[in-house]
Amino acid sequence: MFEVFRITLKGIFRDRVFHGILVAAVLLPLVPSVSQLSMRQVTELSITLSLSLISFILLLLSVFLGGTSLWKDIDRRYTFSVLSLPISRTRFLLGRFLGLAAFLLLAALVLGVVACVVVSITAGNYPPDRPVVWGNVFAAIVFDALKYILLVAAAVALSTVSTSFFLPVFGTIATMLVGSASQQVYEYVQSPAGEKLTPLLRQCANALYYVLPNFSAFDLKVNAIYGVPLSGQGTLLTVLYFAVYVAMLLLVATVLFSRREMK
């Protein structure tokens, strides 16, 4: 499994898609200049733009690398040669996922360091009304990475049943959109306005809320931008939610991949 992990990381650094996505990272040094457009909250805008750009880059990486990695292996018949060796399909799949997850963490770390330098320069030139809480900024970047690792797990699960890249890529995008809106939909259904919906529709919405991923729980941008204290219990529950949901997705993926016929 370690060998698959190593090959996955090596392949990502050679991937043209990865090189193209990295071009977006050059926009980070431009954040201080853009932040000056805000006359009062320059530092806050700098944090907002930096975190948003990091989130956008991680989203592209998780969709295009997570959604196409396994499909390209099967399409190029690389999987056949690897699985002919004394390695199980489960270890192969887990090695692929761990390689993608490690790369996302590495990308988040590098981008986070650059973002912190950018925010530090901005805060030095335009001192904010409230001090920057660096712990919150770090937590926002880490939880953003966890969110997209969960998305990669969903992409890998979709790849195990797909014969083309359309289902993993567009399915991953749909998962991201639905998971980002699930909390808002749930709150609407539970509100007085949601009582106008039919009981069946409300039950379906509640059921989907617990089945689909809730990406809103990983969003700590407000805490990073305005220095709002983090909830220790909330962050712990989010980490547990991440671990359980990823484990369930990988369990389903390994079962489906082990039963898939390779032609």
N, C-alpha and C positions, 0 to 999 in steps of 0.2 A: 504493500500500500504506500510505503514511503517513496518508492521509485515512481509510482504514478503521481504522487504529490509533487515530486521534483520535476517530472516531465511536464506537468500541468503549468507550473510556474514558468518554466523555460519557454513553453509554447506561447504563453500570454505575452511575454516580453518580445516575442518575434511577430506577434499578430499585428497586421496592418490596422485593424480596427482599434486596437489599443493605442497605436501611434496617432491615429486620427483624433481619438478622444482626448489624448493628452494635450492637443493644441488648445483646448478650452482652458487648460490650467494656466496658460500664459496671461489670461485675463486677470488673475489674482493681483499682480503688481499694479494693475490699473485701478484697483478699488479705492485707494486714497484720493485719486484725482476725481473719481466719480462721486465719492462721498462728500466732497466740498460743495456739491450742489445743494446739500442740506445746510441751511444757515445756522441751525440750532443744535441738531443731533447728528453731528458729523461722525462721531465714534460709533454711535448706535447704528447708523446707516452702514458704516464700514463692517461691523459685525454681521449685520443682516445680509449684505451682499456676499461677504466671504462664506458664510454658512450656506447660503442658497446656491452659490456656485459649486461648493464642495458636494452638496446634495445632488445637484444636477449631474456632475461628473460621475459620482458613484451610481446614480440611476442608469446612465448610459452604459457603464461598465457591467453592471449586474444584468441588464437586459441583453446586450449584444454578446457578452462573453458567457454569461450563465445560460442564455437561451440557445447558443449555437455550439458550445464546446462539445457536448456529448453527441449532438447530431453530426458534427464534422468528423468525429472519430468513426462513427458508423458509416457515414457516406464515403470516407476515404479508406474504409476497411482496416483502419488502424486497430479497431476493437478486436477484430478476428485474430490478429497476430498476438495481441496482448493476452487475450483470454485463452489462447492455446498454451500459454505458459502456466505454471502452477500458481495461479492466482484466481480467486473466486470473483464472480461478478459483483458481489457485495463490496469486497475490498477495492475493486476497480472504481466503482461508483463513489464510494466514500473518499477514495484518494483524489478523485476529480473534484468533489465538492470541497474538501479541505484545502486543496490548492487554490480554488477560486476564492474561498473565504479568507485564506491567509493573504492573498493578493489584495482583496478589498481593504483589509485591515492595514496593510502596508501603504496602500494608496491614501487611505484616510489619514494615516499618521504623517506622511510626507506633506499632503495638502494642508493638514492641520497646522504643522509647523510653519509653513509659508503664510497661512492665514493669521497665525498669532503674531508673526513678524509684521505683517501688514497692519493689523489692528494696533499693535504697539506703536508703530510709527505714527499712525493717525491720532492715537490718544496723546502722544507726545506733542504733536503740532496743534491739536485742538482738544485740550483737556475737557473730559465730559463732566457733567454735573454730578454723576455718581461714578465711583471707581469701577473699573472693569473687573468682574469676578472671573478670573481665569479658570477656576475649577468648573464653573458652569459652562464656559466655552469648551473646555476639554470634554466634559460630559456630553454636551450636545453633539460633538463630532463623533464620539465613541458610540452613542446610541443611534446616530445616523448610520454608522457603519453596520451596527447590529441589524438595523431595519433592512438594509440592502443585502445582508447575508441571508436573512430570512427570505427575501425575495429570490435570491439565487437558489435556495433550497426548493422553492416553488417551481422555478425554471427547470431545475434538474428533474423534479418529479414529472413535469409536463414532457420533458425530453424523452423519458423512458417509454412513453406510449406513442410518440410521434414518429412519422416517417419522413418529415420535412421540417424545415426551420420555421415555418409559418406558425404552427401551434405554439412552440416554446416562446418565440419572440412576442407574438401578439397576445398570447395567453399571459405572459409575464407582464406586459403593459396593462392588460385588463385587470390582472390581480392587483397591480399597484394602484390603479385608479379606484377600484372598488374598496381596497383596504384602506385607502386614504379617506374615503367618504363614509365608511361604515359607522364610525362613532357619531358623526353628525346625523346620519339617518336614524340611528338608534335613539338619539336624544329627541329627534323630532317625533318619532313614534310614541315615545314616553311622555311627550308634552301634551297639554290640553288640545293643541291643534291636531295632534295625531289621533285623538279619540274619534275624529270624523271618518277615519279609515275603517274598512270592514274588519271584523275580528280575524278572519282568515289571513288577510293581508298583514295585519299586525303580527300575527303568530309567525308567518313566513319571514317577516323582517327581523323579528327577534331571533329566530332560528339561524338565519344567515349571519347575524351579528356574531354569534358564538362559533360559527363554523369558519367564516372567512377571517383572514388576518386583520388585526387592528393596528395599522401603522401610526395612527395618531398618538398612541401611547409612547412612541419613540421620539416624538417631536419635542425637543427641549429648547427650541430657539428663543422663545419668550424669556425663559430663565437666563439664557446667555446674554441676550440683548439688554434686558432691564435689571439684571442682577437679582431676580426673584429666587429666594431660597429653594433648593431642591427638597423634595419629600423623600426621606430615606426609605420609608415603606413603599412608596410608589415606584421608586427606581428598582428596588429589590423585586417587587412583583413583576415589573416589566422584564427584568432579566430572567426570572423564572418562566414567564410567559414565552419569551424568546427560546429558551432551552427546550421547553416541552413542545412547542409548535414545530421547531426545526427537527426535533427527534421524530415526531409523528410524520412529517413530510418525508424524511429520509427513510423511515420504516416502510412507508407506502412505496417510495421510489425503488427501494431494494427488492421488495416483493414483486413489483411489476417488471423490473429489469431482469430478475432471475427467471421469470416465466416468458420473457420475450423471445421469439424465434429470430435468430440471426440468419438472414438470407444473403 
